[in-house]
Amino acid sequence: MAIRPLRSSGTSMLWSRDSKFGMALRKQKLLLIHQALTSDPVAVETLRGAAVSEGGLLTDEIRRKVWPKLLSVNVYNLPPKTVRQNHKDYTQVQLDVNRSTHRFPQGMRAEQRRVLQEQLIDLILHILRAHPELHYYQGYHDIAVTLLLVAGERMGSALLEKLSTHHLRDFMDPTMDSTKHILNYLMPILQQESLRLHDFMLRYQSRSWVGTIFALSWLITWYGHVLTSFPHILRLYDFFLASHPLMPVYFAAVIVLHREAEVLACDCDMPSVHQLLSQIPQNLPYERLISWALQLFQRHPHAELAKQAALHQEESSFSAFQLATTQQRPDAVLRRQRQQDSAHAETAALLPTAGHSPLVKAAVWGISATLGAVALAVTQTALEWAPEFLLQLF
């Protein structure tokens, strides 16, 4: 069984303003952050500790000061406000941004939201123009909108550029090979922490061609697309910005480990397990899971996991999934699953060789959001993510 972390409050109750103790802790942390920001040089490690520790950075005002320090962004040399220019990804970016209304605060006036959506498009296109080696993926806008809402357009642009060339760089390759490799870190962590859960997941993985794809949207959006609470999203961004770029994978592992009993109670088949894992509960004990992820990172260094992930990549069924998603409609996914004992082999034999279309990456991401649900949910989610694109493909 997995080694559980020490008990701690899951929702930062220690930092509540409703108690004298909470207020005292809050004032102490605010003073610590202020001293770190005003020291010469800036005490970046102290700021990292504040961002990771319970409660995170507490306010957006503090985040606007600390996030640039965590990413070594010069706040006195921010990019100028950009003038929109044509770009090959403009149409897809616009579609994704237009569908992102749920990422803006409830109650925001429509006019204000539309202004921010236009800024979001400009922000994303600026990064893509400045770095032609980077390739847009659906879900990138979920990270960009979080930075925009907290830091504004110019600061958000600088932060996104640094993230895109470092933390998110592997996700922005022309193919999904690097993304696939990062996903492969998940199973070795589970193997080290809970052999029973790992073996169950391995059996599930061997019976389908989706593997750890349930965690794809978690990683490439830093959980921004799958969580509904903006404070929870910000708490994770504090944590990830102050940590190693692979920390979102460790956090994915603790989510699965936290839900071990639910997973083991599932039927070991693609619809049951994938539906369970692809839907993150909104009431997770975030502080406890963050503490747990830090413990896993220390116990299982990423350098050691890299070797196991490379071995797993050679055995991964992700390539079959990638091929399948470029060749069939969402409802074909269901038909294939229903006939997995017989029709799977026959259909696979009939599939033509996949080309190297630059749209393959978007196809995998668009459909990955659909897998793990029953028939109607699969189709609806696929169309929610990229309806025009999917209709063109299929």
Phi, psi and omega in degrees: 000155180290147175280118183276149179285167175298147181295138174209164180294141185270347187229029176060036179296335179298336185262011180297140177280358185275357180229151178297322179296316179296319178296321180295316178297319181297314180297322179296318180290319178300319179295318179299316180294317180299316180295322179293322181288329184264357178285161181232109000285170179301135181277079186297322181295325175295320178295322176299316179299321179293321181291326182278323187292166188306132182095340179064218185267004167073309184222159177293328178300318178291321180299321180297336178269324188270319182307315178300324179293321180295332181254008180057044177264129179279108184289348179266004179221055181280153178295145179291163175299129188274154172257126186297133175233159181295145179211149184297335181263007185303313184299315181292319178299315180299317178300314181295317180294319179296333180270005186259023184300331181291346180275355179261153184303139176296141180089352178294136179298143183302322181295318179294320179296319180296323177298314180294325178294321176294320176297323180295317177299313180299319181299312182294315182295327178299315180295318182293324178288320182290336182227080183297346178284347179271141182243125181296143173228150179290122187121337177301324182294336178293326176285318182298320183292326177296315179295320180296315183294329181273313192253349184087174189293309186290311177295319178300322178296317180295319179294317181294323178297317180293319178296319184294329181267359179229275186301319185262004189303317183295332179286345187253022172286163178292338176240173181264016183300314181292321177297317178300318180297319179296319177300329182288351174289338188294313184295319176300324177295314179298323180297320181287330186267323181209098182297324180297313179295317179301313182295323177297314180296325180293321176295317177299317181295323182289341182266356178218177181244032179250338175053234181265021183297341178302333183269359184301310182293334176298311189285313188282349174246005186053041175069007182293331182276335189258351177255142182262342182268117180296321175301323177293320178298314180296323178299319178290324178295321174305312183296311184290320180296334181265004188238179176296147181304338180272002182301326176302332177290317178297323178292324175299320179297318182288332175297313179296317179295321178299329182257022185306313182299320178295318181296313183293337178279350181283156165293139182278070177219164186301310183298317185292306184292317184292321178296319179297310188283332183283348179250104182281128174300142182276352182253034179296149175280080192301316182296320179293321180291324176297314177300320180295316179299321177297320178295318179296321181297324179284322182284329185232080182305144184298331180296322178288321180294331182302321180295317180292323179295323178296320178294319180294327181297326180294333182260358188294147177264011184297324181298320178296320177295317180300317178296315184297322183290340178272356188238356186218161175281161177304323181291338176291331175301317181291318180298320180296319181295320181295332183245033191297334182284337183233307187289336182301311182294319182294316181294318180301324181292334183271347184292133175287163179293133181287142176275189182249048181295139176293351179273354182301317183299315179294326179296314181298315181295316182300318183276333181301330179290344183268334188289150180097007178239167176283179194310304185294319181298321179301307184295317182297318182293321178301315182288330177296322184286309186208068186298313182296319181295315181296320179295326176292320182294317191255000000 
